[in-house]
């Protein structure tokens, strides 16, 4: 097995504990680009990770930069799985997509894109975007921030037994931008975050589509390589 360094959770917590600045937008772009490239590779091979979170992202030093790699495939599942009983709320709920929390037997690889969106948000603020102790509480917080998803094919599962959460009907529109103003995240970066954190999975970005967005592309419009820019992130030895 390839040697890897600490988890992204440990790196993030250390920066917070020592009062150091959180990741810049450039840093976050580099990390998210690598996570999306990893997700795209997994999904191409028919694998859903189902538990992408800072604890399961390993950080390794690569010259003067940091490379992140997705680890811990304990909750992973084949996309070819047809047993509806396997489509449960796997992984860590704070990073789980609404359709996974609802245990919709039709959820797919886009649950991993939601998780990456949650990680991206946390890298920018230092806080979990959706903290909570139960599924109903998490669903309430998701819809309160992002707006109710409306009449979609998967939406009836919301009213299934065991998920009688109060729907925040007053929140017709999302307020995500208020949490991530332009001084924290550019228009191009917000386009990625918003696309990943879309409640309706049929409208959520997949990895390939996300990597084609302007935030990740160079002036020629071609995708930027899935490795961090030289010097984009400081070496691990500097994270004290």
N, C-alpha and C positions, 0 to 999 in steps of 0.2 A: 504494500500500500504506500502511496506517495505521502511523504511527510508534509504536514501543514502546520501553520502557526496557530495563534489563538482565534477564538471565534470573534465575529464582528461585534457581538454583544459585549465581550470583554474589552475590546478596543474602545467602543462607544462609552461604556460605563467608566473606563479609566479617564477618558477625556472630560467627562462630566464631573467626576469626583475631584479631579485636580484643577477644575475651573478653566480648562483650556477651551478654546473655541471649537465649536462643532464643525462638521464637514462643510466646506464651501460648496456652492453649486457645481463648480468644476469637479470637485471630489465626488460629489453625489452622482454626477453624470457618468463618470468613469466606472463607479461601482455598479450603478444600475445597468449600464451598457453590458457589462460582463455578466450580470445576473440574467439579463434577457438573452444573451448569446447562449448561456448555459441552458436556460429553459427551452430555447428553440431546439437545441441539440437533443435534449430529453424528449421533447414532444415529437420530434421527427422520428425517434425510435420507439414511439408509442408508450411513453412513460409519463405518468402524472406524479409529481413529487408529493403534493398535498400537505407539506409542512415546511414551507420556506419561511424562515424567520432569522433574526440576527444570530441566534444560538446555533443555527445549522448552516451558517455561512462562515467558511474558514478563510482566514487572512494569511497570505504568504508574501514574503518579500521577493520582489523581482527587480533586481538592480536597485535603482533609486525610487522605485514605485511600489505600490501594493497591488497584488492580484487577489481577487476573491474567488472562491470556489464553493459550489453548493455541495453540502455533505448530508449525511444521515438520511438514508433512503428507507428508514423503517416503516414509514407510512405510505410509501410509493405503491402505485397500482398501475396495471396495464390498461391502456385505453381500450383494449379489446374486451375487457371484462364485461360480462352481460348479467351477472348475478346482482339484482337490485339491492340485496342485503349488504353488498360490499360498499355501496355508496352512502356511507355514514359520515358524520361530522368528524372526520379524521384530523389529526394534527392539532395545532394550537389555535383555539377559537379566536383569539384577538387578531389573528392574521388570516382567518378563514373567510372566504367569499360567502355572500348571503345564500346562494344556492346550495353550498356545502353545509352551512349551518341548518338549512331547512331539509337537508338530506334528500335533495331532489335526485332521483336515480338517473337523471340525464346530464348531470354536471360533467364537465370535460376539462381539458388542459387549461382552460382560461381561469380555473381556480388558482393556478400558480401565478398568473399575471396579477390577480388581485393581491396576493401575498407580497409580490414584489413592490406593488404600489404602496402597501402598508410599510414595508421596509424603507422605501424611498422617503416617505413622509417622516418617519422616525429619525432618519439620518439628518434631516433638515431642522428638526425641532428638538430632538433629544427625548421626546415622549412618544409613547404608544398612541397611535391615532384613535384606536377603539379599545380602551381598557374596559374590562368588565368581568364579572364572575359567572355569568350564565348566558345561554344562547339568546333568551328573550331580551335580556338587557343589551346585549351586543347588537341585535337586530334593531332595537329601538334607537340606539346611538348612531348606527349606520344610516338609517332612514332620516333621522333628525338632521344629520350633517349633509347628506347627499340628496335628500328629497325622496319622496315615495316613488317607487319605480313605475307605477301606473299599471294599466292592463296589459300584461305580457303573458306569454305562454306558461312561463314557470311560476307566475305570481300566485295562482291558486294554492300552491303548496304552503303559502304563508298562513293560510287558515286551517292547516291540517292539525289533527289532535296533537297536543303537546307543545304547540307554538302559538298560544293565544296571547301574543304580545300586543300591547296597545300601539296602534299605528299612529305616528305623529301627523295627522291629516293636515295640520296647519302648515306643514313644511312642503310646499309644492315645488320649490326650487332649491337647489343645493347652495350651500354657503361655504364651499371648500376654499374659494379664493380668499375669503376673509382670513382664513388661517394661514394662507400662503400668499401674502401680498407680493407685489413685484420686487420689492427690495429684498425679499427672501428667495424668490423663485421667478425667473424670467417667463415671458409669455410662452416661449418654446418649451421650457421645462414644465410649465403648468399644463400644457397640452398633453404631455406624456403622463403626468400624474393623474389628470382628469380621465384620460383614456383608460388607464389601468384600474382606477377606482370608479368604474361604471357598474351600477347595480345589475343592470340587464346584461347577462353574459353574452347574448347575441350581438350586443353593441360594444362590448369590451374589446380593447385591443388584444391581438395575439402578439407573440414575441416578434415575429417577422415584421408585422405592420408597425409596431412600436419602433423598431430599429431603423425604419425608413423615415421617421419623422425628422424635421429640421434640427431638433436638439442633438441628434446623433450623426448628422450628415455634414460633410465638408462642403466647401464652396462649389465643388463640381457636382454636388447632389448625390455622390456615391456614399454608401454606408461606411462609416469610420470603422477601422479594424477593431475587433473585440479585445483589445489590450489597452491598458491605460496609457495616457500620454506620458512621456518622460517627465518626471518631476511633478506629475499631477497630484500625487499623494506623498506625504513624507514617509521615510523608511520607518519600520517598526521600532527601531532603536530610538527614534525621536518622539515616540508616543509614550510619554511618561506621566 
